[in-house]
Amino acid sequence: MPKQKTIKALSLLLVVAGLIAVMMPVAVTFTPHTAAAAARTYQSKGSQENDRNLYETCRLKKVERTEESVMCIYRRQSGDKDEVLSNEDPSAACQRQFQCKRIN
C-alpha cells in the first residue's frame, strides 16, 4: 500500500502540472510580440489604374507583300491613324486583330 505522503506529493505534482499546462498558453497569448515581417508601402499608378482605357482593338485592313517582307496594316477601333506592322519574312501571316495601344 502506498504511503500517504507519496499520494499527497503525487497529487500536488499533478495539480501543479495541470496549472502550468493551462496557464502557459494563456501567458504566451497575452505577451506582446514583435512583428518579424518587413513593412510594404503600396503606391498608386495614377491614371494607369484602369488598363481598359489604354488599349483598343486593331483589325486587319490590308496586307502588302513584297519579295523581302510583309506589311500588315490595321484599322484602329477609334478610327484614328492606322497601325502598320512589318515582318521581314515574306511567308509570314498577319493576325486578324490584336489589342493596340490607344493614341491620344
Buried (B, 14 or more C-beta within 10 A) or exposed (E): EEEEEEEEEEEEEEEEEEEEEEEEEEEEEEEEEEEEEEEEEEEEEEEEEEEEEEEBEBBBBEEEEEEEEBBBBBBBBEEEEEBEBEEEEEEEEBEEEBEBEBEE
